[in-house]
Amino acid sequence: MFFAGLLSCERMNYLRRLAGRAATTALLVGIWCGASADPHAAASKELKIYFVDVEGGQASLFVTPTGESLLIDTGWGGNNGRDADRIAVAAKNAGISKIDYVLITHFHADHVGGVPQLVQKIPVGTFIDHGDTRETGANADKLFAAYKQAFADGKSKHLSVKPGDTLPLKGIKATVVSADGNVIGTALPGAGQQNPACKDAARPADDPSENPRSLGTYFTFGKLRILDLGDLTSDKEMDLMCPFNKLGKVDIYIVSHHGSSPSGSPVLVHAISPRVAIMNNGAKKGGAPATWDTIKKTPSLEDLWQLHYSEEGAAAHNVSNDFIANPDGPDAGNYLELTAGPDGSFDLFNSRTQQTKHYAAK
C-alpha cells in the first residue's frame, strides 16, 4: 500500500545503500540515474526533510534543491552526545558536511540544549534566533550562555529575525511568521480569510515562558506549503488566526510543541487544513490525547505520522505502527524522511519499516 509510481533517482540511490552498494546494483543505478562520485549528492530537484528522533525535542533537517541546509533546533544536550550524533547521521545521509543554517525556535533545553555538542560534530554557517531569551533563572541563563558561546569565536555567524523577514535560504522560500512574542501583521499571499473557528474560541491565558516567543516559519517550495511554529502556544495561535487566518492552508504541518496540549488548538489546525501532520513527540513527552484528537478530526487530514508511540496517548490516541518511527518498546532512534517535489507531491519514508508512502500533487 505504501509504494506508488516510479522510483526516483533519490530512492534508487537509497536502495543501493540498502544493498550495501553491491556492484550489480550500483551499475544499474548508475546507468539509470547517472551515478556521480558522491551518491549522497544533495543538489537535486527535490526538497528533503529529515525528522530526527531526539526523544521529545526537535531536530528537523531541511536540504533544499540547491544543496543548502537548515536545521530547526538541536534536541537535548547530555546523553553522551546522542542527539548531536543522530543529527550528524542525518547530515551524512543527506550528503552534506556542513549545516548552513541552524534555526533555534526558542531557548528551552529540548530545542537549544544540543548546540554545544552539535558544533563539535559538524560546522555551522549561521545561527538564527528570535533575539535574547526572555526567561530568567540559573538554568535559562546557562542554556543561553552555552548557545552564545557556540558562535562567540566568529566561526559561525549570528542572525536574529522578526515576523515578516525571509530567511536567507536558497532553494525554498522561508517566511518568519512569529518571533519573540510577535506575529506577522498582514496575511501571507493567498491567505486572509475569516476563520469561523474563532467565533466561539476563548483566548487562553498568556504564557510567560519562552514557548510563545517561538520563531515560527512558513515554507514555500513550488506548490508545497510547510508550517513549523516550534512550541508556539495557543494564545499566539489566536493572534495568527483570529479573526482572519493570516497563514492560509498548508500541505504539511510539523505539529507544534510535540503535540502537547498548550499548543495545536482547533483555531489553528483546522484552519490551516493540512494534508499530513508530523509529530516530533517522544514516548513520554507530547502526543497529548486532546491535541491528537484535534489533528485527527481535521477534515483535510490524510495522515498523521509520529516519531514515537505516545505513552500518554495509549492505544486510543496513537496511529497505527506503519506511521510511527519508534513504536512502544526500546527506542532505536528511527527517523522519518520527507522527499518533496515543486509540483506539491511528496513521499514519507519510515526508516524503521523501510516503507514509503506517496502523496500525489493536488
Secondary structure, 3 states (H helix, E strand, C coil): CCCCCCCCHHHHHHHHHHCCCCHHHHHHHHHHHCCCCCCCCCCCCCEEEEECCCCCCCCEEEECCCCCEEEECCCCCCHHHHHHHHHHHHHHHHCCCCEEEEECCCCCHHHHCCHHHHHHHCCEEEEEECCCCCCCCHHHHHHHHHHHHCCCCCCCEEEECCCCCECCCCCCEEEEEEECCEECCCCCCCCCCECHHHCCCCCCCCCCCCHHHCCEEEEEECCEEEEECCCCCHHHHHHHHCCECCCCCCCEEECHHHHCCCCCCHHHHHHHCCCEEEECCCCCCCCCHHHHHHHHCCCCCCEEEEEECCCCCCHHHCCCHHHEEECCCCCCCCCEEEEECCCCCEEEEECCCCEEEEECCC
